[in-house]
Every structure is written in C-alpha cells, then in structure tokens.
Amino acid sequence: MKSTNYKIGLILNDDTPETPLKKRISFFILFLILVSSFEVILESVVSLNVKYYHHFFIIDAVVSILFSIEYLLRLWTYRIAGKKPSLKQRFSYITSFYMVIDFISIIPFYFSLFIPTGYGFIRIVRILRLFRLLKFGRYMKSQNLVVNAIKNKGKELILSMQLVVFLTVILSALLYHIENSAQPDNFGDIIDSFVWSLSKFIGGVGGYGDFEPITLWGQVMATIVGLLGIALFAVPAGIIGAGFVEEIEAIKVDEELKEKNEKLLTAFNYEILASAIKIKRLLGLSHIRRKFIKLASAEFKLTLSREDLINIADKGRGVKLSIVDNIEVIQSFDENSIYGTYNDKKSNITIISSNSAIQPYLGHFTYAMSEYLNANYISSELVSGSVWNPKYKFDLTTNPLYISGEISENIYYEQFKSDMLDTTKEKSTVIYFLCSSSKNGSFHILNGGAKGDLEFTQTESTFDDINRLDSFFDTINKSLKEFDKTEDKVYSTIYKHKFYGNEHKNGYHWFLRKEKNANVICIYVSVKILTAKSSEYYSIIKILGDGINNHLL
C-alpha cells in the first residue's frame, strides 16, 4: 500500500503525471498567487491600507501559511523517479529556481511578525511577496516557453555576448589611444574608454558618459561602438526569437506524436482474427490487447509512416518494435512505471517478467496470464542487461545487490525492487517467467535446484510444499499431452531442472523468498509457445492458469 508521502508527492512533484486532482490543486494555487499579488498592490495604497489593514493582514496570513505548507510538503515528498534522494540531491532541490522563489515569497510574512512594518528594511522585504508571480511558471507550462528557449540557445547567446565584449574591449583600447591626447580627463585610460562604451550600450544611465569623442577617428570608433550597442540587443533577441519558434515547433511535434501514439495504442484494442476473438471471449480475456501488429500493416491501415512508428517507439509510450521470424512487428504494453508495467491488484499471487524487454511476446504472455489469474503484475518492458539502449541496460533478474542489500544508483533497479516488496504479500505465491529455447522443450518448472536435476529440490527450495508442486507439474504435463496434436509434441515436452537451474542466490526470486517468505517458482516458456497461433496460445494460457489456480494457491 502506497504511503501518504507517496500520494502527496504524486500531486505536488513537477515530474509526475497530470491527474484531475493535481490540476484542481494547481488552479487553486494559481488563484492564491493572484489574490496575494493583488493584496500586495492594494496594500501600497495608503487610504486602502489604513481602512482595510486587518483584512489585508488576514489574507496575507492565510496565503503565506498555505504556501508554507506547500513548501514543506514539497520538501517532505521529494523523490527522484520514485527513489528517496540523497542529501546532495535534496540540497540541489532546495536551491533550485522554483524552491528559492517559494522560500522568498513566504519569508516576508514571518519577518513582519517580529519586525515593525515601519522599518524601511521590512517594507522592502514585504515587496518580495510579489515574487509569487514567478510561481506561475511552475503551474502554467506556456510561461516556460521563453525560459526553455533561452536554455536551448544558451551556447549561442554566450558566444554572441563574448564576441560583443571582445570587440568592445578592442574598440575601447583604440578609442583611448585616439582620444587620450585630446581629452585626457575623459579618456584617461582603457578602463575609462570601456566604461564609456558600456554606458552608451545602456543609454548613459546615471549621467556617466555625457561627453563625446572630438577627433575624427574617435568619432568613427564611437559610431562602431553604437552599432555594437544595437548588436548587443538585436542579436540575442533574434537568437531567443529563433529558440522560441523552435520551442513552439517542438511542442507541436510532441503533440502530434502523442496523437499518433494514442492512435496506435487504440489499434491494439481491436482483435481482427476470428479465432483469437472467440477464444479470448471464452477465457474472459476479451479486454486484453492484441499480441502484435505488423509494422507494414500499421503503415497501411493507420496511415502512419515508418518514421512515425520508429519515433513513437523511441519517444512515445507503451510501444516497442521487434523482429520475429524476419517480420517487423509492433508490441504494446501498459507503460505506467519507469521500467515498464506495474499492476498491484492486492492479490495473493504475483506474476513477474524481468525479461519482457528483450523477448518478443513474453510481456504479452505474462500480461495475459496475470489477467486470467487476476494476479499482481510486474514486467520490465524497457530495462534488461541485454538491451541495446545504454539508458535501460541493467540486469534486473540476477544481481549481487539482491544479496548485499546495498542501495543502487540505478533508479530502475531500485523501483523494480521496491515494487516487488510492496506488492508481494507475506507467504504469498510468486511466479516469474523466462524464455527458453524451443529445442529444450515447451516448459521448464524450477524451484531452486541446479541445472540437470530431474526432480524438484527438497533442500534450498523456493517453494514450501513440494507435493503441491509435483501435483502441479503432473497436471500440466497431462493436460498439455492431451492438448498437443503436433507431430513433434511442440507444446507438451516439459521438464524440471533438466536444462536450466536457478540455485544462484543473486536472483530476485531468492530475495523475495528471504524478505517475504514467498513461495516462488520459475517457469521457462519456449519461443514456440510465445509465437503459436491464437487458438493454441490462449489454450495453453488456460491450461497453465488453471494448474496454478488448482495446485499452487
């Protein structure tokens, strides 16, 4: 069960998904910002301040207290991708732009409680309450367009400013040598010339620079300085303008990508094969998504280009590409976690698939199994030790960290481990699936034994009741043999530990056995089953699911 800290964090943290509740709270905070800002402005009118002083104070107090609560809750619930931050990360968060603005906007109220408002210092501090207007950027994404444009063009802006400064220094040196003999008091050194040039950039503020070069070449240098003054503002403005346009275009591209992404995901809700529709209805699985869509079919039937589909798989959500039997296919998954799919149904059985990212259809098979059993479901659809993308390259199945208990810097591992612990109940059943080679048979059922063992291990077992495990194996074996009509018995050659072992203690199955005293078994599924036609694919899911229900729960 998620903690109060976690639930509040989903509402207040900036990087969490938008929800109706989060939007309502954001609008309420925006309302408070506007009310507070009007109060500060109206308070400056002496006649209104004298007449409504107490009203202004109450408004300021209420708003400041609410913003203080918001500030403290943000500190309390701060997480990085669900992981508790380090001291360094928390300090970085406290000193971030919007957190500093939040602090500046609430501190004047508490100063005013202890220092009389007659002091000039406190008057200035109280004006800082208007900094709350800058909080708008946190809740109104459109306000961030200019900020993002400046960030994206930061290098170009710095280079343009460097060029202007360098040229100004050179021109100031020339101006000094030219004008020094004519006006030694005004152009006494290069610094005087440089400061005079800067004063011309900003219009001679403060009266400095109310003199001009009097020599011909000095006037030529001054003209060039004037042109540089134009460039000082025109060039950055042009760069920012270009960045602003690029930001708007990027937003449009993102919106179009989201629309195409949703269009593709919706297509997975419609099954086109009659055999699949029939058997899914019989099993009560009509609601689950299709196993795959051919890339060529998506291009033709959804009018999406190949480039669109690749971009969706790369930058979108819930979609990945695979090649199966030399055919390019698209797979879909419910992307609601940083590593893939997490579904806590508060069940006594949990289905885990840590290799869905690299094995085509394993994610769909385990998803369908979890729906058939109404089980909790954890599937790593993005992260694996064998994926090509360095961002997601991390082994979640076997890792020394499960034994040592050390905290990892890898956020995917920490979230995966945390979700397993949150979901798995004490002494509940956990079944995790891996993929096997077809030549080694259809299924392998393991309970902690070594490779080559022909029976379930009696010692160091990950499952308490070996008799129930044997009954499960015998039932599945018998049911598959009755079902399997293929000549080579593709679906009914099942084994125990003959070709695979899982006795090594650095796997998450031993971790759950230790931490939750869970009954854990591993089931290897062959590629032949994962790629089977719908009538056989779903029938095998039923056979396996019924065996689990009748013997392992």
JOPE-V217617 format. One record per residue. N is the residue number from 1. RES is the residue in three letters. SS is DSSP state (H for helix, E for strand, C for the rest). Layout:
n & res & ss
N & RES & SS
N & RES & SS
This chain:
n & res & ss
1 & MET & C
2 & LYS & C
3 & SER & C
4 & THR & H
5 & ASN & H
6 & TYR & H
7 & LYS & H
8 & ILE & H
9 & GLY & H
10 & LEU & H
11 & ILE & H
12 & LEU & H
13 & ASN & C
14 & ASP & C
15 & ASP & C
16 & THR & C
17 & PRO & C
18 & GLU & C
19 & THR & C
20 & PRO & H
21 & LEU & H
22 & LYS & H
23 & LYS & H
24 & ARG & H
25 & ILE & H
26 & SER & H
27 & PHE & H
28 & PHE & H
29 & ILE & H
30 & LEU & H
31 & PHE & H
32 & LEU & H
33 & ILE & H
34 & LEU & H
35 & VAL & H
36 & SER & H
37 & SER & H
38 & PHE & H
39 & GLU & H
40 & VAL & H
41 & ILE & H
42 & LEU & H
43 & GLU & H
44 & SER & C
45 & VAL & C
46 & VAL & H
47 & SER & H
48 & LEU & H
49 & ASN & H
50 & VAL & H
51 & LYS & H
52 & TYR & C
53 & TYR & H
54 & HIS & H
55 & HIS & H
56 & PHE & H
57 & PHE & H
58 & ILE & H
59 & ILE & H
60 & ASP & H
61 & ALA & H
62 & VAL & H
63 & VAL & H
64 & SER & H
65 & ILE & H
66 & LEU & H
67 & PHE & H
68 & SER & H
69 & ILE & H
70 & GLU & H
71 & TYR & H
72 & LEU & H
73 & LEU & H
74 & ARG & H
75 & LEU & H
76 & TRP & H
77 & THR & H
78 & TYR & C
79 & ARG & E
80 & ILE & E
81 & ALA & C
82 & GLY & C
83 & LYS & E
84 & LYS & E
85 & PRO & C
86 & SER & C
87 & LEU & H
88 & LYS & H
89 & GLN & H
90 & ARG & H
91 & PHE & H
92 & SER & H
93 & TYR & H
94 & ILE & H
95 & THR & C
96 & SER & C
97 & PHE & H
98 & TYR & H
99 & MET & H
100 & VAL & H
101 & ILE & H
102 & ASP & H
103 & PHE & H
104 & ILE & H
105 & SER & H
106 & ILE & H
107 & ILE & H
108 & PRO & H
109 & PHE & H
110 & TYR & H
111 & PHE & H
112 & SER & H
113 & LEU & H
114 & PHE & H
115 & ILE & C
116 & PRO & C
117 & THR & C
118 & GLY & C
119 & TYR & C
120 & GLY & H
121 & PHE & H
122 & ILE & H
123 & ARG & H
124 & ILE & H
125 & VAL & H
126 & ARG & H
127 & ILE & H
128 & LEU & H
129 & ARG & H
130 & LEU & H
131 & PHE & H
132 & ARG & H
133 & LEU & H
134 & LEU & H
135 & LYS & H
136 & PHE & H
137 & GLY & H
138 & ARG & H
139 & TYR & H
140 & MET & C
141 & LYS & H
142 & SER & H
143 & GLN & H
144 & ASN & H
145 & LEU & H
146 & VAL & H
147 & VAL & H
148 & ASN & H
149 & ALA & H
150 & ILE & H
151 & LYS & H
152 & ASN & H
153 & LYS & C
154 & GLY & H
155 & LYS & H
156 & GLU & H
157 & LEU & H
158 & ILE & H
159 & LEU & H
160 & SER & H
161 & MET & H
162 & GLN & H
163 & LEU & H
164 & VAL & H
165 & VAL & H
166 & PHE & H
167 & LEU & H
168 & THR & H
169 & VAL & H
170 & ILE & H
171 & LEU & H
172 & SER & H
173 & ALA & H
174 & LEU & H
175 & LEU & H
176 & TYR & H
177 & HIS & H
178 & ILE & H
179 & GLU & H
180 & ASN & C
181 & SER & C
182 & ALA & C
183 & GLN & C
184 & PRO & C
185 & ASP & C
186 & ASN & C
187 & PHE & C
188 & GLY & C
189 & ASP & C
190 & ILE & H
191 & ILE & H
192 & ASP & H
193 & SER & H
194 & PHE & H
195 & VAL & H
196 & TRP & H
197 & SER & H
198 & LEU & H
199 & SER & H
200 & LYS & H
201 & PHE & H
202 & ILE & C
203 & GLY & C
204 & GLY & C
205 & VAL & H
206 & GLY & H
207 & GLY & H
208 & TYR & C
209 & GLY & C
210 & ASP & C
211 & PHE & C
212 & GLU & C
213 & PRO & C
214 & ILE & C
215 & THR & C
216 & LEU & H
217 & TRP & H
218 & GLY & H
219 & GLN & H
220 & VAL & H
221 & MET & H
222 & ALA & H
223 & THR & H
224 & ILE & H
225 & VAL & H
226 & GLY & H
227 & LEU & H
228 & LEU & H
229 & GLY & H
230 & ILE & H
231 & ALA & H
232 & LEU & H
233 & PHE & H
234 & ALA & H
235 & VAL & H
236 & PRO & H
237 & ALA & H
238 & GLY & H
239 & ILE & H
240 & ILE & H
241 & GLY & H
242 & ALA & H
243 & GLY & H
244 & PHE & H
245 & VAL & H
246 & GLU & H
247 & GLU & H
248 & ILE & H
249 & GLU & H
250 & ALA & H
251 & ILE & H
252 & LYS & H
253 & VAL & H
254 & ASP & H
255 & GLU & H
256 & GLU & H
257 & LEU & H
258 & LYS & H
259 & GLU & H
260 & LYS & H
261 & ASN & H
262 & GLU & H
263 & LYS & H
264 & LEU & H
265 & LEU & H
266 & THR & H
267 & ALA & H
268 & PHE & C
269 & ASN & C
270 & TYR & C
271 & GLU & C
272 & ILE & C
273 & LEU & C
274 & ALA & H
275 & SER & H
276 & ALA & H
277 & ILE & H
278 & LYS & H
279 & ILE & H
280 & LYS & H
281 & ARG & H
282 & LEU & H
283 & LEU & C
284 & GLY & C
285 & LEU & C
286 & SER & C
287 & HIS & C
288 & ILE & C
289 & ARG & C
290 & ARG & C
291 & LYS & C
292 & PHE & C
293 & ILE & E
294 & LYS & E
295 & LEU & H
296 & ALA & H
297 & SER & H
298 & ALA & H
299 & GLU & H
300 & PHE & H
301 & LYS & H
302 & LEU & C
303 & THR & C
304 & LEU & C
305 & SER & C
306 & ARG & H
307 & GLU & H
308 & ASP & H
309 & LEU & H
310 & ILE & H
311 & ASN & H
312 & ILE & H
313 & ALA & H
314 & ASP & H
315 & LYS & H
316 & GLY & C
317 & ARG & C
318 & GLY & C
319 & VAL & E
320 & LYS & E
321 & LEU & E
322 & SER & E
323 & ILE & E
324 & VAL & E
325 & ASP & C
326 & ASN & C
327 & ILE & E
328 & GLU & E
329 & VAL & E
330 & ILE & E
331 & GLN & E
332 & SER & E
333 & PHE & C
334 & ASP & C
335 & GLU & C
336 & ASN & C
337 & SER & C
338 & ILE & C
339 & TYR & C
340 & GLY & E
341 & THR & E
342 & TYR & E
343 & ASN & E
344 & ASP & C
345 & LYS & C
346 & LYS & C
347 & SER & C
348 & ASN & C
349 & ILE & E
350 & THR & E
351 & ILE & E
352 & ILE & E
353 & SER & E
354 & SER & C
355 & ASN & C
356 & SER & C
357 & ALA & C
358 & ILE & C
359 & GLN & C
360 & PRO & C
361 & TYR & C
362 & LEU & H
363 & GLY & H
364 & HIS & H
365 & PHE & H
366 & THR & H
367 & TYR & H
368 & ALA & H
369 & MET & H
370 & SER & H
371 & GLU & H
372 & TYR & H
373 & LEU & H
374 & ASN & C
375 & ALA & C
376 & ASN & E
377 & TYR & E
378 & ILE & E
379 & SER & E
380 & SER & E
381 & GLU & C
382 & LEU & C
383 & VAL & C
384 & SER & E
385 & GLY & C
386 & SER & C
387 & VAL & C
388 & TRP & C
389 & ASN & C
390 & PRO & H
391 & LYS & H
392 & TYR & H
393 & LYS & E
394 & PHE & C
395 & ASP & C
396 & LEU & C
397 & THR & C
398 & THR & E
399 & ASN & C
400 & PRO & C
401 & LEU & H
402 & TYR & H
403 & ILE & H
404 & SER & H
405 & GLY & C
406 & GLU & C
407 & ILE & C
408 & SER & C
409 & GLU & C
410 & ASN & C
411 & ILE & H
412 & TYR & H
413 & TYR & H
414 & GLU & H
415 & GLN & H
416 & PHE & H
417 & LYS & H
418 & SER & H
419 & ASP & H
420 & MET & H
421 & LEU & H
422 & ASP & H
423 & THR & H
424 & THR & C
425 & LYS & C
426 & GLU & C
427 & LYS & C
428 & SER & C
429 & THR & E
430 & VAL & E
431 & ILE & E
432 & TYR & E
433 & PHE & E
434 & LEU & E
435 & CYS & E
436 & SER & E
437 & SER & C
438 & SER & H
439 & LYS & H
440 & ASN & H
441 & GLY & C
442 & SER & C
443 & PHE & E
444 & HIS & E
445 & ILE & E
446 & LEU & E
447 & ASN & C
448 & GLY & C
449 & GLY & C
450 & ALA & C
451 & LYS & C
452 & GLY & C
453 & ASP & E
454 & LEU & C
455 & GLU & C
456 & PHE & C
457 & THR & C
458 & GLN & C
459 & THR & C
460 & GLU & C
461 & SER & C
462 & THR & C
463 & PHE & C
464 & ASP & C
465 & ASP & C
466 & ILE & H
467 & ASN & H
468 & ARG & H
469 & LEU & H
470 & ASP & H
471 & SER & H
472 & PHE & H
473 & PHE & H
474 & ASP & H
475 & THR & H
476 & ILE & H
477 & ASN & H
478 & LYS & H
479 & SER & H
480 & LEU & H
481 & LYS & H
482 & GLU & H
483 & PHE & H
484 & ASP & C
485 & LYS & C
486 & THR & C
487 & GLU & C
488 & ASP & C
489 & LYS & C
490 & VAL & C
491 & TYR & C
492 & SER & C
493 & THR & C
494 & ILE & E
495 & TYR & E
496 & LYS & C
497 & HIS & E
498 & LYS & C
499 & PHE & C
500 & TYR & C
501 & GLY & C
502 & ASN & C
503 & GLU & C
504 & HIS & C
505 & LYS & C
506 & ASN & C
507 & GLY & E
508 & TYR & H
509 & HIS & H
510 & TRP & H
511 & PHE & H
512 & LEU & H
513 & ARG & H
514 & LYS & H
515 & GLU & H
516 & LYS & H
517 & ASN & C
518 & ALA & C
519 & ASN & E
520 & VAL & E
521 & ILE & E
522 & CYS & E
523 & ILE & E
524 & TYR & E
525 & VAL & E
526 & SER & E
527 & VAL & H
528 & LYS & H
529 & ILE & H
530 & LEU & H
531 & THR & C
532 & ALA & C
533 & LYS & C
534 & SER & H
535 & SER & H
536 & GLU & H
537 & TYR & H
538 & TYR & H
539 & SER & H
540 & ILE & H
541 & ILE & H
542 & LYS & H
543 & ILE & H
544 & LEU & H
545 & GLY & H
546 & ASP & H
547 & GLY & H
548 & ILE & H
549 & ASN & H
550 & ASN & H
551 & HIS & H
552 & LEU & C
553 & LEU & C
